[in-house]
Amino acid sequence: MKQFEIGKTYSTRSACNSDCIFKITVISRTASTITAFFNNKVEKYRISKKYSEYRDAETVLPLGSYSMAPMISAE
């Protein structure tokens, strides 16, 4: 499984608008969380086990869990 690396930037496109790109930059990590810079703030995100297993890469949901929520993976 691919893991988030400190100092790297990861991104994904919005499901509704392909011009909208969500980016996070990983500052630190533990086994189950990452601390990242997102929307001009430093925030902590839990790594989703469910989506990580499905995608074979660690995955976070920076805006929460809803039907069109962006998922950022360590790919």
Secondary structure, 3 states (H helix, E strand, C coil): CECCCCCCEEEEECCCCCCCEEEEEEEEECCCEEEEEECCEEEEEECCHHHHHHHCECEECCCCCCCCCCCEECC
